[in-house]
Amino acid sequence: MIHRYCISHKKPLLPEGWYDDCISLGDFQSDSVFNVRQLDPFWHEARPIAYGAAGTHTLPIAIERFSSGAKLIEISSYKKRILPSPEGTESRLFPTLRELNLENFGKEAELSAFIPRADLEFLVAQPLHLKKSVVGHYASVHHRRDILDYVSIAVEMGVLDSNSAAEFLAAKHFIPGGVELGIYPKSWLIQVLSGFELVSRQFLDRYSNRLEKYNRYQIRAVNFLSERLGSFFLIRHLMEKYSNNIPVDIFGYMTVVAEDKSGYSAGLADQPKNWPSWYHPTHKRAI
């Protein structure tokens, strides 16, 4: 019924019962058939500038090879998972994110077995309202030219048309994680992720030299771009599917397993040189 993938560069902090197989990055489980090197050498080579996106962009290959009997696909990461209930405590750093300490938690088994109702099929993060548009917010946090170039490639490759590209850039809502965390119907997910993979591959082919000059936070541009485009496709699909009345049970809680008492930190690869103001731990507000 459901096949659960965790994308990680090392042994996940998530309880082992919360995923079935690990899409592994780099030297982690390098001999596994689920290692990105085995799934798609392009994304293995691109990992120094793609980071976790190297894993999510190979998911369609893994799903086609190993998930033939599944109707639903769940995606989690090294220490993030979308849960159906609000566990742990609300993060001070990121709106709607929850931090979970597994010590004396006791609900690992109960949550490992979760499957959405048949009439829902999805479990995704709580949406956020952007004070600015998607492009305006992206420009305030990252490099504006990246999202414009990414959208231009998406139009060129037929993933977006001119109208949907304009709608995307002007959108005012955002689902953190896009389609790269949560539960989705398999056929829909493969179609969406396959389109993003083509766009991201072309983006790196054209602009990798530019990305290599970014600091260790901004270099993860492909992650940020595919997350936002995924959010757009997800919201549009849910609005159409449920006639603008999305059931509340589709929205779960993005939850991060705390490594220590310091809690969650943004930009897990490295702390950026120029820390965006909305990531500051004292700024608990909508973005």
N, C-alpha and C positions, 0 to 999 in steps of 0.2 A: 504493500500500500504506500509506504513512504520510505525513501532512502535519504539518510542524513549525512551530509558532507561537512567536515570541518576543514577550513583552509588555514594552514599554520606553517610557520618557519621552524618551530620546535615543538616539543611535547605540549599539547594544549593544557591550559589551566582548567578548562571545562572538565567536569566529571566524564569518565570514559563512557558511561551509559548515555550521554547526551549526543553522541554521534556514532555512525556506523563505520565510516572510512574517512581517512585524512588525506586531503589533497596537500601534499607536502612540498615545501619550497627549499631550494638550495640543497644542502647536504643532509637535511633532516629526512630520514627514511629514503635515502637516495636510490635504493634498489627496489623500492615499491613500484608496482604498476600505476599507483596513484601519484607518483612524483611528477612534478611539472616537466622535468627533463624527459620523462618517458611519454608524456602526453603531447607535448608540443615544444620542440627545441627552441623555437623562436622566443616563446615566453620565458623559458629558462634563461636564455641569454639576455633577455630584456629585464630580468628581475632587478638589477642594480638601479634602474630608473622607474620600474613599474611597481616594485614592492608587492603588496598583497594582490594587486590587480593581475599579476602574473598567474595567480591561482584561480581567481574567478573567471578569467578569460579562457581558461582551459576547461572549465566546467562542462560546456556542451559536449566536448569529446568524452570526458569521463562518464557523463550521463548516458550518452549513446552506447558506450561500451559496457557499462556495468549496472545500469539501472533499468533494464528492459521490463522488469516486472512491476516497477513503481508507477504510481499515478501522481504522487506528490514528491517534491524534492525540498529538503530543508538545508539551508546554508548557515553555518556558524563560522567563527574564526577562533584564533588562538585563545581569546578570553571573552569573546562577545557572543551572545545568543539572544534571540527574541523570545521572551517568555510570555505565556498567556496571562500571567498574574503579576502584580507589583511586588516582587521580592526584594529584600535588601533595603537600602536607603537611597533617597534621591541624591544625585550628584550635584555638588556645588558648581561644577565646571561646565556641564553641558545640559541644556534644557531637555527634560524627559528621560535622560539616561539614569539608570539605577546601578548602584554598586553593591555587590553581593560578596559577603565573606562566607565561605563554605564551612567554616568551623562551627560545629553544632547546628548546621542548617537542617539536615534531616529530610529534605523533600526531593533529593536527587532522583530517586527511583520514580516518584510520582510524576515529576516533570519530564522524565525521559520518554514516557509513553504517550506524550500529548500528540494528538492528531486533530486538526480542525474538523468541525462538522462538515458533512458532505455538501451542504449548500453554501459553504464558505470557501474552502480550498486554500485560502490565504491566511497567513499570520505575519504582519509587518509592524514596523515601528510606528509610534505615535507621530503624526505629522506636526510640523512646525509652520507657523506663519512668519513669512519674511517681511520685515519692515520695508525692505527694498525688493526689487525684482530679483529673479535668479541671477541675471547677469550683473545687476548692481551689487548684490551681496557678494557674488564671486569676486568681482573687481575690488571690493573692499578688503578681502581676505587673501586673495591669490593674485595671479596675473591675468588681467582682462583679456589680453590677446589670445591666451590659451583657449578660453571657452569660445571665443569667436572663431578661432581656427578649427576647433573640434566640431563646432556646429556646421561650419562650411564643408568640412569633409563628410559629415553625416548627410548633408543635402546632396553633395556630389555622388555619394554612394547609394542614395535612395533610402536611407534609414529614416530621414526626415524629408518633408517637402518644404517649400518656402513658407507656407502658412503655419505648419506645425513647428518649424524652427523659430518663427516669431513668437508663437505661443509659449514655447519652452523658455526663451530668453526673458519673456515678460511675466512668467509664472510667479505667483506669490506664496505658494505652498511647497514644502519640501519634506520628503520622508527620509530621515537619516538612514544610511545604508543602502538606499535605492532598492535594487532587486538583488543585492549581494549579501543580505542577511534576512532570514525569515523562512517561511514556507510558501511554496508556489505549486500550481499545477505543472507537471513536467513539460507538456507540449508547449505551453505558453512561454515558460521560462527558457527553453532551448531556443525558441525563435527570437526572443528579445536579446538574450545574451549573445547569440551568434551575430546579430547585427552590431552590437556594441564592440564585439571583438574585432570585426572588420574595420570599424572606425578607429579604434584605439591602435590597432596595428599600423594603419596608414599614418596616424598622428605621430607615432614614434618613428616611423620611417622618415618622415619629413622634418621632424622638429627635435629629435633626440639630442642633437648638438646644443640646442638652446636649453633644454631641460638639464643637461649635465652641468650647466653653469649656475643653476639654482642652488639655494642652500638646502640643507638636509630635510627641511620640511616641505618646501615648495617643489622639490624634485618629484614628489609623489602626485604630480598633476593628473596622471591618468586615473588614479584612484578617485580624486575629487571630481573629475569630469564625468567618468562613467557612473558614479554615484548620483550625480544630479540628473543626468539623462535617464538613468534608470528610474529615479523618482518620478520624472515627468511621465514616462510610459506607464508606470504603475498607477499613478493617480488617474490618468486618462482612462486606462482600462477599467479600473474600479468604478469610476463615475459612469461609464457607459454600461457596465455590467449591472449595476444596481440603480440605474436611473437617477443619479445624483443623490442617492440616499444610501451611503455605504454603511453596512451593519457595524455597530460599534465593536463587536467581537472580533472583527478582522484586525483591529489595532491592538497589538500586544505591547510589550515593554522591552526596549533595548537594555540589556543587562550585561554588565561587565564584572567578571570575577576579579576581586581585588587581590593583587599580589601581596600587598602589605597594608599597613594602616595609613599610608600616604594617599591611597585612593587612586582614581583614574587620572591619567595624564594624556593630553591630546598629542597627536603626532608621535605615535609610539616608536617609530623608527629612530627619531632623534628630536630633541627640543630645537625649534627653529631659532635663528638669530633674531628675527623680527617677529615677536610673538603677537598674533592678532588680538586686539583688545577684547573681542567677544569670547575668547577662550580663557580669559583671566579667571581664576577660581573665585574671585569676589564678585564677578559679574553674573549673577543668576537671573537671567532675563531671556525673553524671546529674542531670536535673531532676525 
